[in-house]
Amino acid sequence: MRDIRGDLQERANTIKEQMSVAHSQFEKRFEQLKLEHQSRLKNPVAELEAVKLVMKIEDRRLGLRPEVKLAS
């Protein structure tokens, strides 16, 4: 019977390389998705901040107290 440890080690190295490539592809796609997500949120976040600002102005104009937020 022949010693197959070298063949097994070669196979293990090939699998590790495949895993590394898959992980790199995942990381690249994940970064792309994060950038896309941030881009999509930019306008709604700006609009929300603008609405909050107008609400504060209206509250002051009407003499209302700002809502008190309790620490959680």
PDB file of N, CA, C and O in Angstrom:
ATOM      1  N   MET A   1       0.840  -1.176   0.000  1.00  0.00           N
ATOM      2  CA  MET A   1       0.000   0.000   0.000  1.00  0.00           C
ATOM      3  C   MET A   1       0.887   1.241   0.000  1.00  0.00           C
ATOM      4  O   MET A   1       1.897   1.298   0.702  1.00  0.00           O
ATOM      5  N   ARG A   2       0.495   2.233  -0.797  1.00  0.00           N
ATOM      6  CA  ARG A   2       1.341   3.422  -0.885  1.00  0.00           C
ATOM      7  C   ARG A   2       0.912   4.479   0.130  1.00  0.00           C
ATOM      8  O   ARG A   2      -0.228   4.473   0.594  1.00  0.00           O
ATOM      9  N   ASP A   3       1.816   5.375   0.467  1.00  0.00           N
ATOM     10  CA  ASP A   3       1.570   6.476   1.407  1.00  0.00           C
ATOM     11  C   ASP A   3       0.824   7.591   0.655  1.00  0.00           C
ATOM     12  O   ASP A   3       1.351   8.168  -0.297  1.00  0.00           O
ATOM     13  N   ILE A   4      -0.399   7.883   1.093  1.00  0.00           N
ATOM     14  CA  ILE A   4      -1.208   8.892   0.397  1.00  0.00           C
ATOM     15  C   ILE A   4      -1.239  10.227   1.149  1.00  0.00           C
ATOM     16  O   ILE A   4      -2.008  11.120   0.793  1.00  0.00           O
ATOM     17  N   ARG A   5      -0.422  10.365   2.168  1.00  0.00           N
ATOM     18  CA  ARG A   5      -0.429  11.614   2.946  1.00  0.00           C
ATOM     19  C   ARG A   5      -0.112  12.832   2.079  1.00  0.00           C
ATOM     20  O   ARG A   5      -0.717  13.889   2.261  1.00  0.00           O
ATOM     21  N   GLY A   6       0.806  12.704   1.162  1.00  0.00           N
ATOM     22  CA  GLY A   6       1.135  13.818   0.257  1.00  0.00           C
ATOM     23  C   GLY A   6      -0.052  14.223  -0.597  1.00  0.00           C
ATOM     24  O   GLY A   6      -0.309  15.413  -0.785  1.00  0.00           O
ATOM     25  N   ASP A   7      -0.776  13.242  -1.113  1.00  0.00           N
ATOM     26  CA  ASP A   7      -1.978  13.522  -1.901  1.00  0.00           C
ATOM     27  C   ASP A   7      -3.044  14.214  -1.056  1.00  0.00           C
ATOM     28  O   ASP A   7      -3.704  15.154  -1.499  1.00  0.00           O
ATOM     29  N   LEU A   8      -3.194  13.717   0.181  1.00  0.00           N
ATOM     30  CA  LEU A   8      -4.184  14.323   1.072  1.00  0.00           C
ATOM     31  C   LEU A   8      -3.806  15.760   1.429  1.00  0.00           C
ATOM     32  O   LEU A   8      -4.669  16.635   1.491  1.00  0.00           O
ATOM     33  N   GLN A   9      -2.526  15.997   1.660  1.00  0.00           N
ATOM     34  CA  GLN A   9      -2.072  17.352   1.975  1.00  0.00           C
ATOM     35  C   GLN A   9      -2.297  18.290   0.793  1.00  0.00           C
ATOM     36  O   GLN A   9      -2.705  19.438   0.967  1.00  0.00           O
ATOM     37  N   GLU A  10      -2.027  17.785  -0.412  1.00  0.00           N
ATOM     38  CA  GLU A  10      -2.258  18.578  -1.618  1.00  0.00           C
ATOM     39  C   GLU A  10      -3.735  18.922  -1.748  1.00  0.00           C
ATOM     40  O   GLU A  10      -4.088  20.054  -2.079  1.00  0.00           O
ATOM     41  N   ARG A  11      -4.589  17.951  -1.491  1.00  0.00           N
ATOM     42  CA  ARG A  11      -6.041  18.179  -1.558  1.00  0.00           C
ATOM     43  C   ARG A  11      -6.467  19.192  -0.503  1.00  0.00           C
ATOM     44  O   ARG A  11      -7.281  20.073  -0.781  1.00  0.00           O
ATOM     45  N   ALA A  12      -5.920  19.073   0.706  1.00  0.00           N
ATOM     46  CA  ALA A  12      -6.252  20.018   1.775  1.00  0.00           C
ATOM     47  C   ALA A  12      -5.825  21.432   1.382  1.00  0.00           C
ATOM     48  O   ALA A  12      -6.557  22.392   1.625  1.00  0.00           O
ATOM     49  N   ASN A  13      -4.659  21.560   0.784  1.00  0.00           N
ATOM     50  CA  ASN A  13      -4.180  22.875   0.348  1.00  0.00           C
ATOM     51  C   ASN A  13      -5.084  23.467  -0.728  1.00  0.00           C
ATOM     52  O   ASN A  13      -5.363  24.666  -0.722  1.00  0.00           O
ATOM     53  N   THR A  14      -5.538  22.624  -1.647  1.00  0.00           N
ATOM     54  CA  THR A  14      -6.446  23.079  -2.700  1.00  0.00           C
ATOM     55  C   THR A  14      -7.758  23.569  -2.097  1.00  0.00           C
ATOM     56  O   THR A  14      -8.285  24.606  -2.500  1.00  0.00           O
ATOM     57  N   ILE A  15      -8.273  22.832  -1.147  1.00  0.00           N
ATOM     58  CA  ILE A  15      -9.532  23.220  -0.492  1.00  0.00           C
ATOM     59  C   ILE A  15      -9.358  24.534   0.264  1.00  0.00           C
ATOM     60  O   ILE A  15     -10.229  25.402   0.214  1.00  0.00           O
ATOM     61  N   LYS A  16      -8.233  24.682   0.966  1.00  0.00           N
ATOM     62  CA  LYS A  16      -7.969  25.932   1.684  1.00  0.00           C
ATOM     63  C   LYS A  16      -7.913  27.112   0.724  1.00  0.00           C
ATOM     64  O   LYS A  16      -8.430  28.187   1.028  1.00  0.00           O
ATOM     65  N   GLU A  17      -7.295  26.920  -0.422  1.00  0.00           N
ATOM     66  CA  GLU A  17      -7.208  27.975  -1.427  1.00  0.00           C
ATOM     67  C   GLU A  17      -8.601  28.339  -1.945  1.00  0.00           C
ATOM     68  O   GLU A  17      -8.916  29.517  -2.112  1.00  0.00           O
ATOM     69  N   GLN A  18      -9.432  27.324  -2.196  1.00  0.00           N
ATOM     70  CA  GLN A  18     -10.797  27.575  -2.658  1.00  0.00           C
ATOM     71  C   GLN A  18     -11.587  28.348  -1.606  1.00  0.00           C
ATOM     72  O   GLN A  18     -12.349  29.258  -1.934  1.00  0.00           O
ATOM     73  N   MET A  19     -11.400  27.980  -0.352  1.00  0.00           N
ATOM     74  CA  MET A  19     -12.084  28.673   0.740  1.00  0.00           C
ATOM     75  C   MET A  19     -11.626  30.129   0.822  1.00  0.00           C
ATOM     76  O   MET A  19     -12.435  31.028   1.050  1.00  0.00           O
ATOM     77  N   SER A  20     -10.341  30.352   0.636  1.00  0.00           N
ATOM     78  CA  SER A  20      -9.792  31.706   0.676  1.00  0.00           C
ATOM     79  C   SER A  20     -10.363  32.567  -0.444  1.00  0.00           C
ATOM     80  O   SER A  20     -10.708  33.728  -0.226  1.00  0.00           O
ATOM     81  N   VAL A  21     -10.461  32.001  -1.634  1.00  0.00           N
ATOM     82  CA  VAL A  21     -11.029  32.721  -2.774  1.00  0.00           C
ATOM     83  C   VAL A  21     -12.499  33.046  -2.494  1.00  0.00           C
ATOM     84  O   VAL A  21     -12.943  34.167  -2.740  1.00  0.00           O
ATOM     85  N   ALA A  22     -13.244  32.084  -1.988  1.00  0.00           N
ATOM     86  CA  ALA A  22     -14.662  32.298  -1.688  1.00  0.00           C
ATOM     87  C   ALA A  22     -14.822  33.384  -0.631  1.00  0.00           C
ATOM     88  O   ALA A  22     -15.710  34.230  -0.735  1.00  0.00           O
ATOM     89  N   HIS A  23     -13.970  33.362   0.377  1.00  0.00           N
ATOM     90  CA  HIS A  23     -14.036  34.374   1.436  1.00  0.00           C
ATOM     91  C   HIS A  23     -13.718  35.762   0.869  1.00  0.00           C
ATOM     92  O   HIS A  23     -14.388  36.737   1.211  1.00  0.00           O
ATOM     93  N   SER A  24     -12.723  35.854   0.023  1.00  0.00           N
ATOM     94  CA  SER A  24     -12.358  37.136  -0.596  1.00  0.00           C
ATOM     95  C   SER A  24     -13.505  37.679  -1.440  1.00  0.00           C
ATOM     96  O   SER A  24     -13.793  38.876  -1.407  1.00  0.00           O
ATOM     97  N   GLN A  25     -14.153  36.807  -2.190  1.00  0.00           N
ATOM     98  CA  GLN A  25     -15.293  37.222  -3.006  1.00  0.00           C
ATOM     99  C   GLN A  25     -16.439  37.709  -2.124  1.00  0.00           C
ATOM    100  O   GLN A  25     -17.100  38.699  -2.436  1.00  0.00           O
ATOM    101  N   PHE A  26     -16.664  36.999  -1.020  1.00  0.00           N
ATOM    102  CA  PHE A  26     -17.705  37.403  -0.084  1.00  0.00           C
ATOM    103  C   PHE A  26     -17.412  38.784   0.488  1.00  0.00           C
ATOM    104  O   PHE A  26     -18.295  39.641   0.526  1.00  0.00           O
ATOM    105  N   GLU A  27     -16.182  39.001   0.932  1.00  0.00           N
ATOM    106  CA  GLU A  27     -15.799  40.288   1.527  1.00  0.00           C
ATOM    107  C   GLU A  27     -15.968  41.422   0.517  1.00  0.00           C
ATOM    108  O   GLU A  27     -16.450  42.500   0.865  1.00  0.00           O
ATOM    109  N   LYS A  28     -15.574  41.181  -0.728  1.00  0.00           N
ATOM    110  CA  LYS A  28     -15.706  42.196  -1.765  1.00  0.00           C
ATOM    111  C   LYS A  28     -17.175  42.531  -1.999  1.00  0.00           C
ATOM    112  O   LYS A  28     -17.537  43.705  -2.071  1.00  0.00           O
ATOM    113  N   ARG A  29     -18.013  41.525  -2.117  1.00  0.00           N
ATOM    114  CA  ARG A  29     -19.449  41.751  -2.340  1.00  0.00           C
ATOM    115  C   ARG A  29     -20.083  42.433  -1.138  1.00  0.00           C
ATOM    116  O   ARG A  29     -20.940  43.302  -1.296  1.00  0.00           O
ATOM    117  N   PHE A  30     -19.665  42.042   0.069  1.00  0.00           N
ATOM    118  CA  PHE A  30     -20.197  42.651   1.290  1.00  0.00           C
ATOM    119  C   PHE A  30     -19.881  44.142   1.315  1.00  0.00           C
ATOM    120  O   PHE A  30     -20.747  44.949   1.655  1.00  0.00           O
ATOM    121  N   GLU A  31     -18.666  44.516   0.962  1.00  0.00           N
ATOM    122  CA  GLU A  31     -18.285  45.928   0.914  1.00  0.00           C
ATOM    123  C   GLU A  31     -19.122  46.676  -0.120  1.00  0.00           C
ATOM    124  O   GLU A  31     -19.543  47.807   0.119  1.00  0.00           O
ATOM    125  N   GLN A  32     -19.361  46.044  -1.267  1.00  0.00           N
ATOM    126  CA  GLN A  32     -20.200  46.669  -2.299  1.00  0.00           C
ATOM    127  C   GLN A  32     -21.609  46.909  -1.776  1.00  0.00           C
ATOM    128  O   GLN A  32     -22.195  47.966  -2.009  1.00  0.00           O
ATOM    129  N   LEU A  33     -22.151  45.918  -1.068  1.00  0.00           N
ATOM    130  CA  LEU A  33     -23.500  46.052  -0.515  1.00  0.00           C
ATOM    131  C   LEU A  33     -23.565  47.142   0.552  1.00  0.00           C
ATOM    132  O   LEU A  33     -24.544  47.884   0.618  1.00  0.00           O
ATOM    133  N   LYS A  34     -22.525  47.244   1.389  1.00  0.00           N
ATOM    134  CA  LYS A  34     -22.497  48.296   2.402  1.00  0.00           C
ATOM    135  C   LYS A  34     -22.493  49.674   1.754  1.00  0.00           C
ATOM    136  O   LYS A  34     -23.213  50.572   2.192  1.00  0.00           O
ATOM    137  N   LEU A  35     -21.683  49.841   0.711  1.00  0.00           N
ATOM    138  CA  LEU A  35     -21.634  51.129   0.017  1.00  0.00           C
ATOM    139  C   LEU A  35     -22.981  51.452  -0.634  1.00  0.00           C
ATOM    140  O   LEU A  35     -23.443  52.592  -0.588  1.00  0.00           O
ATOM    141  N   GLU A  36     -23.598  50.447  -1.232  1.00  0.00           N
ATOM    142  CA  GLU A  36     -24.911  50.643  -1.858  1.00  0.00           C
ATOM    143  C   GLU A  36     -25.947  51.021  -0.811  1.00  0.00           C
ATOM    144  O   GLU A  36     -26.774  51.904  -1.036  1.00  0.00           O
ATOM    145  N   HIS A  37     -25.898  50.350   0.329  1.00  0.00           N
ATOM    146  CA  HIS A  37     -26.828  50.629   1.423  1.00  0.00           C
ATOM    147  C   HIS A  37     -26.664  52.065   1.918  1.00  0.00           C
ATOM    148  O   HIS A  37     -27.650  52.781   2.089  1.00  0.00           O
ATOM    149  N   GLN A  38     -25.426  52.481   2.148  1.00  0.00           N
ATOM    150  CA  GLN A  38     -25.159  53.848   2.603  1.00  0.00           C
ATOM    151  C   GLN A  38     -25.650  54.866   1.582  1.00  0.00           C
ATOM    152  O   GLN A  38     -26.211  55.899   1.947  1.00  0.00           O
ATOM    153  N   SER A  39     -25.443  54.578   0.330  1.00  0.00           N
ATOM    154  CA  SER A  39     -25.872  55.482  -0.737  1.00  0.00           C
ATOM    155  C   SER A  39     -27.392  55.619  -0.764  1.00  0.00           C
ATOM    156  O   SER A  39     -27.924  56.717  -0.928  1.00  0.00           O
ATOM    157  N   ARG A  40     -28.072  54.510  -0.605  1.00  0.00           N
ATOM    158  CA  ARG A  40     -29.542  54.538  -0.632  1.00  0.00           C
ATOM    159  C   ARG A  40     -30.128  55.262   0.576  1.00  0.00           C
ATOM    160  O   ARG A  40     -31.214  55.836   0.485  1.00  0.00           O
ATOM    161  N   LEU A  41     -29.423  55.242   1.702  1.00  0.00           N
ATOM    162  CA  LEU A  41     -29.937  55.888   2.910  1.00  0.00           C
ATOM    163  C   LEU A  41     -29.623  57.376   2.970  1.00  0.00           C
ATOM    164  O   LEU A  41     -30.248  58.104   3.742  1.00  0.00           O
ATOM    165  N   LYS A  42     -28.678  57.839   2.178  1.00  0.00           N
ATOM    166  CA  LYS A  42     -28.229  59.228   2.264  1.00  0.00           C
ATOM    167  C   LYS A  42     -29.384  60.218   2.137  1.00  0.00           C
ATOM    168  O   LYS A  42     -29.538  61.077   3.005  1.00  0.00           O
ATOM    169  N   ASN A  43     -30.189  60.131   1.102  1.00  0.00           N
ATOM    170  CA  ASN A  43     -31.284  61.077   0.899  1.00  0.00           C
ATOM    171  C   ASN A  43     -32.384  60.957   1.956  1.00  0.00           C
ATOM    172  O   ASN A  43     -32.808  61.978   2.499  1.00  0.00           O
ATOM    173  N   PRO A  44     -32.864  59.742   2.268  1.00  0.00           N
ATOM    174  CA  PRO A  44     -33.892  59.655   3.310  1.00  0.00           C
ATOM    175  C   PRO A  44     -33.415  60.186   4.663  1.00  0.00           C
ATOM    176  O   PRO A  44     -34.197  60.802   5.389  1.00  0.00           O
ATOM    177  N   VAL A  45     -32.171  59.964   5.007  1.00  0.00           N
ATOM    178  CA  VAL A  45     -31.650  60.462   6.289  1.00  0.00           C
ATOM    179  C   VAL A  45     -31.635  61.988   6.270  1.00  0.00           C
ATOM    180  O   VAL A  45     -32.024  62.622   7.251  1.00  0.00           O
ATOM    181  N   ALA A  46     -31.195  62.576   5.178  1.00  0.00           N
ATOM    182  CA  ALA A  46     -31.176  64.040   5.059  1.00  0.00           C
ATOM    183  C   ALA A  46     -32.591  64.601   5.141  1.00  0.00           C
ATOM    184  O   ALA A  46     -32.820  65.618   5.795  1.00  0.00           O
ATOM    185  N   GLU A  47     -33.543  63.940   4.477  1.00  0.00           N
ATOM    186  CA  GLU A  47     -34.935  64.394   4.536  1.00  0.00           C
ATOM    187  C   GLU A  47     -35.490  64.302   5.946  1.00  0.00           C
ATOM    188  O   GLU A  47     -36.194  65.204   6.400  1.00  0.00           O
ATOM    189  N   LEU A  48     -35.179  63.222   6.637  1.00  0.00           N
ATOM    190  CA  LEU A  48     -35.651  63.050   8.014  1.00  0.00           C
ATOM    191  C   LEU A  48     -35.104  64.151   8.911  1.00  0.00           C
ATOM    192  O   LEU A  48     -35.836  64.706   9.730  1.00  0.00           O
ATOM    193  N   GLU A  49     -33.823  64.468   8.762  1.00  0.00           N
ATOM    194  CA  GLU A  49     -33.233  65.540   9.565  1.00  0.00           C
ATOM    195  C   GLU A  49     -33.909  66.876   9.262  1.00  0.00           C
ATOM    196  O   GLU A  49     -34.139  67.677  10.168  1.00  0.00           O
ATOM    197  N   ALA A  50     -34.223  67.113   8.000  1.00  0.00           N
ATOM    198  CA  ALA A  50     -34.903  68.357   7.628  1.00  0.00           C
ATOM    199  C   ALA A  50     -36.296  68.421   8.263  1.00  0.00           C
ATOM    200  O   ALA A  50     -36.700  69.467   8.772  1.00  0.00           O
ATOM    201  N   VAL A  51     -37.017  67.320   8.235  1.00  0.00           N
ATOM    202  CA  VAL A  51     -38.360  67.282   8.836  1.00  0.00           C
ATOM    203  C   VAL A  51     -38.259  67.514  10.337  1.00  0.00           C
ATOM    204  O   VAL A  51     -39.067  68.253  10.900  1.00  0.00           O
ATOM    205  N   LYS A  52     -37.283  66.897  10.992  1.00  0.00           N
ATOM    206  CA  LYS A  52     -37.106  67.106  12.435  1.00  0.00           C
ATOM    207  C   LYS A  52     -36.833  68.568  12.743  1.00  0.00           C
ATOM    208  O   LYS A  52     -37.359  69.110  13.715  1.00  0.00           O
ATOM    209  N   LEU A  53     -36.009  69.212  11.915  1.00  0.00           N
ATOM    210  CA  LEU A  53     -35.694  70.617  12.117  1.00  0.00           C
ATOM    211  C   LEU A  53     -36.944  71.479  11.986  1.00  0.00           C
ATOM    212  O   LEU A  53     -37.177  72.367  12.805  1.00  0.00           O
ATOM    213  N   VAL A  54     -37.745  71.220  10.963  1.00  0.00           N
ATOM    214  CA  VAL A  54     -38.981  71.984  10.763  1.00  0.00           C
ATOM    215  C   VAL A  54     -39.942  71.745  11.922  1.00  0.00           C
ATOM    216  O   VAL A  54     -40.629  72.668  12.359  1.00  0.00           O
ATOM    217  N   MET A  55     -39.993  70.508  12.425  1.00  0.00           N
ATOM    218  CA  MET A  55     -40.869  70.217  13.566  1.00  0.00           C
ATOM    219  C   MET A  55     -40.431  71.007  14.797  1.00  0.00           C
ATOM    220  O   MET A  55     -41.276  71.520  15.531  1.00  0.00           O
ATOM    221  N   LYS A  56     -39.132  71.112  15.033  1.00  0.00           N
ATOM    222  CA  LYS A  56     -38.641  71.897  16.172  1.00  0.00           C
ATOM    223  C   LYS A  56     -39.010  73.367  16.016  1.00  0.00           C
ATOM    224  O   LYS A  56     -39.417  74.022  16.976  1.00  0.00           O
ATOM    225  N   ILE A  57     -38.861  73.879  14.792  1.00  0.00           N
ATOM    226  CA  ILE A  57     -39.214  75.275  14.527  1.00  0.00           C
ATOM    227  C   ILE A  57     -40.697  75.502  14.784  1.00  0.00           C
ATOM    228  O   ILE A  57     -41.082  76.496  15.399  1.00  0.00           O
ATOM    229  N   GLU A  58     -41.522  74.581  14.311  1.00  0.00           N
ATOM    230  CA  GLU A  58     -42.967  74.696  14.525  1.00  0.00           C
ATOM    231  C   GLU A  58     -43.314  74.606  16.013  1.00  0.00           C
ATOM    232  O   GLU A  58     -44.173  75.345  16.494  1.00  0.00           O
ATOM    233  N   ASP A  59     -42.664  73.721  16.729  1.00  0.00           N
ATOM    234  CA  ASP A  59     -42.912  73.608  18.169  1.00  0.00           C
ATOM    235  C   ASP A  59     -42.583  74.933  18.867  1.00  0.00           C
ATOM    236  O   ASP A  59     -43.344  75.403  19.713  1.00  0.00           O
ATOM    237  N   ARG A  60     -41.443  75.529  18.504  1.00  0.00           N
ATOM    238  CA  ARG A  60     -41.061  76.811  19.115  1.00  0.00           C
ATOM    239  C   ARG A  60     -42.054  77.903  18.712  1.00  0.00           C
ATOM    240  O   ARG A  60     -42.449  78.730  19.534  1.00  0.00           O
ATOM    241  N   ARG A  61     -42.442  77.895  17.463  1.00  0.00           N
ATOM    242  CA  ARG A  61     -43.371  78.913  16.975  1.00  0.00           C
ATOM    243  C   ARG A  61     -44.705  78.840  17.707  1.00  0.00           C
ATOM    244  O   ARG A  61     -45.323  79.868  17.983  1.00  0.00           O
ATOM    245  N   LEU A  62     -45.149  77.628  18.021  1.00  0.00           N
ATOM    246  CA  LEU A  62     -46.433  77.438  18.705  1.00  0.00           C
ATOM    247  C   LEU A  62     -46.285  77.451  20.219  1.00  0.00           C
ATOM    248  O   LEU A  62     -47.269  77.293  20.941  1.00  0.00           O
ATOM    249  N   GLY A  63     -45.052  77.639  20.707  1.00  0.00           N
ATOM    250  CA  GLY A  63     -44.825  77.709  22.141  1.00  0.00           C
ATOM    251  C   GLY A  63     -44.890  76.359  22.830  1.00  0.00           C
ATOM    252  O   GLY A  63     -45.126  76.290  24.036  1.00  0.00           O
ATOM    253  N   LEU A  64     -44.688  75.306  22.096  1.00  0.00           N
ATOM    254  CA  LEU A  64     -44.714  73.971  22.685  1.00  0.00           C
ATOM    255  C   LEU A  64     -43.340  73.613  23.206  1.00  0.00           C
ATOM    256  O   LEU A  64     -42.317  74.035  22.667  1.00  0.00           O
ATOM    257  N   ARG A  65     -43.341  72.838  24.248  1.00  0.00           N
ATOM    258  CA  ARG A  65     -42.070  72.347  24.779  1.00  0.00           C
ATOM    259  C   ARG A  65     -41.584  71.187  23.934  1.00  0.00           C
ATOM    260  O   ARG A  65     -42.381  70.394  23.432  1.00  0.00           O
ATOM    261  N   PRO A  66     -40.281  71.094  23.781  1.00  0.00           N
ATOM    262  CA  PRO A  66     -39.764  69.911  23.069  1.00  0.00           C
ATOM    263  C   PRO A  66     -40.047  68.651  23.881  1.00  0.00           C
ATOM    264  O   PRO A  66     -40.069  68.670  25.111  1.00  0.00           O
ATOM    265  N   GLU A  67     -40.260  67.575  23.166  1.00  0.00           N
ATOM    266  CA  GLU A  67     -40.543  66.299  23.802  1.00  0.00           C
ATOM    267  C   GLU A  67     -39.346  65.862  24.627  1.00  0.00           C
ATOM    268  O   GLU A  67     -38.215  65.871  24.141  1.00  0.00           O
ATOM    269  N   VAL A  68     -39.594  65.476  25.886  1.00  0.00           N
ATOM    270  CA  VAL A  68     -38.518  65.027  26.763  1.00  0.00           C
ATOM    271  C   VAL A  68     -38.301  63.540  26.526  1.00  0.00           C
ATOM    272  O   VAL A  68     -39.234  62.744  26.630  1.00  0.00           O
ATOM    273  N   LYS A  69     -37.075  63.175  26.210  1.00  0.00           N
ATOM    274  CA  LYS A  69     -36.762  61.766  25.983  1.00  0.00           C
ATOM    275  C   LYS A  69     -36.051  61.221  27.209  1.00  0.00           C
ATOM    276  O   LYS A  69     -35.072  61.800  27.679  1.00  0.00           O
ATOM    277  N   LEU A  70     -36.544  60.118  27.717  1.00  0.00           N
ATOM    278  CA  LEU A  70     -35.920  59.476  28.867  1.00  0.00           C
ATOM    279  C   LEU A  70     -34.774  58.581  28.421  1.00  0.00           C
ATOM    280  O   LEU A  70     -34.842  57.915  27.388  1.00  0.00           O
ATOM    281  N   ALA A  71     -33.735  58.586  29.215  1.00  0.00           N
ATOM    282  CA  ALA A  71     -32.607  57.722  28.896  1.00  0.00           C
ATOM    283  C   ALA A  71     -33.030  56.266  29.086  1.00  0.00           C
ATOM    284  O   ALA A  71     -33.719  55.930  30.049  1.00  0.00           O
ATOM    285  N   SER A  72     -32.610  55.411  28.159  1.00  0.00           N
ATOM    286  CA  SER A  72     -32.974  54.000  28.284  1.00  0.00           C
ATOM    287  C   SER A  72     -31.868  53.209  28.883  1.00  0.00           C
ATOM    288  O   SER A  72     -32.002  51.999  29.063  1.00  0.00           O
TER     289      SER A  72
END
